[in-house]
Amino acid sequence: MRKLFHVERKIKTLFTKGFLVFIMAGLFLSSCVTPRHTVEINDYILLDNGKQILGNQKGLTAFVFENDQRKMAFSQFASEKYYVGAYTDVTYWVKVDGYRFKVFVYENAEIEKYFNVSDFMVTKAETDMNIKGSKATLVGLSIINEANEDCLAEGSLYKNIAIGYLKKLKDEFYNL
């Protein structure tokens, strides 16, 4: 009888030691994983190093906002509004406050190429049945003046005019 008690006692201590080792290994592994910080885009965000154009060494600054997937694709909206004719590679000229600007609409693949989209939290996620336009979660726009200067870059004289125009365009898209 004495041996059985001794065996049970060893099984109990092995179980608690094994459980303790399992917990310690779990804590160690979870401490090695760095948490990802995601950013929620409330209105818009400006991101550096977007599309590159002739005459600029750095990529353009992009005006990025969350796509409303229940509406038509933004590129379709912009091409119909400005009579561009094509839904892919949409670029157009617009006159705002007496200044002439060229607007570039990023395709979904370009947004993923130039920016890490996993850094941003999507608040307007839709099921496949509700998506009418593009499945892209973000829309990106860049804008230059006639001298090929990035109008959204830090220190640009046209930054406030360009942001005001792009915010109105975004709001018009949301209010379709």
C-alpha positions in Angstrom: 0.0 0.0 0.0 2.8 2.3 0.7 4.1 2.1 -2.9 0.7 3.1 -4.4 0.7 6.2 -2.3 4.2 7.0 -3.4 3.3 6.5 -7.1 0.3 8.8 -6.9 2.3 11.4 -5.2 4.9 11.4 -8.0 2.2 11.6 -10.7 0.7 14.6 -9.0 4.0 16.4 -8.8 4.9 15.6 -12.4 1.5 16.9 -13.5 2.0 20.2 -11.6 5.6 20.6 -12.9 4.5 19.8 -16.4 1.6 22.3 -16.2 4.0 24.9 -14.8 6.5 24.3 -17.6 3.6 24.6 -20.1 2.5 28.0 -18.7 6.1 29.2 -18.6 6.7 28.2 -22.2 3.4 30.0 -23.2 4.4 33.2 -21.4 7.9 33.1 -23.0 6.5 32.6 -26.5 3.9 35.3 -26.1 6.5 37.8 -24.9 8.5 37.3 -28.1 5.5 38.4 -30.3 5.4 42.2 -30.8 1.9 43.7 -30.8 0.9 45.3 -34.1 -0.2 48.9 -33.9 -3.0 49.6 -36.3 -4.3 53.1 -37.1 -7.9 54.0 -37.6 -8.4 56.5 -40.4 -11.2 58.7 -39.2 -11.2 61.3 -42.0 -8.1 60.9 -44.1 -4.3 60.4 -43.6 -1.3 61.7 -45.6 1.3 59.1 -46.5 4.7 59.7 -48.0 6.5 57.9 -50.8 3.6 57.0 -53.1 3.7 57.1 -56.9 6.8 58.4 -58.5 6.6 60.9 -61.4 9.1 62.4 -63.7 11.0 65.2 -62.1 10.6 64.1 -58.5 13.2 61.9 -56.7 10.8 61.1 -53.9 7.4 59.5 -54.3 4.3 61.6 -54.1 2.4 62.1 -50.9 -0.9 60.3 -50.9 -4.3 61.4 -49.5 -5.7 58.1 -48.2 -9.2 57.5 -46.9 -11.4 54.5 -46.3 -13.4 53.2 -49.2 -17.2 52.9 -49.0 -17.6 49.5 -50.7 -21.4 49.9 -50.9 -20.9 52.5 -53.6 -19.4 52.3 -57.1 -15.6 52.1 -57.3 -13.9 55.5 -56.6 -12.0 55.3 -59.9 -15.3 54.9 -61.7 -16.8 57.8 -59.8 -13.8 60.1 -60.6 -13.7 59.0 -64.3 -17.4 59.7 -64.8 -17.2 63.0 -62.9 -14.3 64.3 -64.9 -15.0 62.6 -68.2 -11.8 60.6 -68.2 -13.3 57.6 -70.1 -11.3 54.8 -68.5 -11.7 53.2 -65.1 -8.1 52.1 -64.8 -5.1 54.4 -64.4 -7.3 57.4 -63.7 -5.6 60.8 -63.9 -7.2 64.1 -64.6 -6.6 67.8 -64.6 -8.8 70.1 -62.4 -8.8 73.8 -61.7 -9.2 74.8 -58.1 -9.0 78.5 -56.9 -7.4 79.5 -60.1 -4.7 76.9 -59.9 -4.4 73.9 -62.2 -3.7 70.5 -60.6 -3.3 66.9 -61.8 -4.9 64.3 -59.7 -3.8 60.6 -59.6 -6.1 57.9 -58.4 -4.3 54.9 -57.0 -5.5 51.4 -58.0 -5.8 48.9 -55.2 -2.6 47.1 -56.2 -0.7 50.4 -56.2 -1.9 51.2 -52.6 -0.6 47.8 -51.5 2.6 48.4 -53.4 3.5 51.7 -51.9 2.0 51.5 -48.5 1.6 48.8 -45.8 -2.2 48.6 -45.7 -2.1 46.1 -42.8 -1.1 49.1 -40.6 -4.7 50.5 -41.0 -7.9 49.4 -39.3 -11.0 49.1 -41.5 -14.1 50.3 -39.8 -16.5 50.0 -42.7 -16.0 46.3 -43.6 -18.7 44.8 -45.7 -19.8 41.3 -46.6 -19.3 40.1 -50.2 -23.1 40.4 -50.8 -23.1 44.2 -49.9 -20.1 45.1 -52.0 -21.2 47.0 -55.1 -18.0 48.6 -56.2 -14.4 47.9 -55.5 -13.3 45.4 -52.8 -10.4 47.8 -52.0 -10.5 49.0 -48.4 -8.6 52.2 -49.0 -8.6 54.9 -51.6 -5.5 56.9 -52.4 -5.1 60.2 -54.3 -2.0 62.3 -55.1 -2.0 65.7 -56.6 0.6 67.8 -58.4 0.7 71.3 -59.9 1.7 72.2 -63.4 5.4 72.3 -62.4 5.2 68.6 -61.2 5.5 69.7 -57.5 3.8 67.5 -54.9 1.0 69.6 -53.6 0.5 67.4 -50.5 4.1 67.4 -49.4 5.1 69.1 -46.1 5.9 72.7 -46.8 4.0 73.0 -50.1 2.3 76.3 -50.7 -0.7 74.4 -52.3 -1.2 71.9 -49.5 -4.3 73.6 -47.9 -5.9 74.1 -51.3 -5.2 70.5 -52.4 -6.5 69.0 -49.1 -9.6 71.1 -49.2 -10.4 70.0 -52.7 -9.7 66.3 -51.9 -11.9 66.4 -48.8 -14.8 67.8 -50.8 -14.2 65.1 -53.5 -14.2 62.4 -50.8 -17.4 63.8 -49.2 -19.1 64.0 -52.6 -18.2 60.3 -53.1 -19.5 59.3 -49.7 -22.8 61.2 -50.3 -23.6 59.6 -53.7 
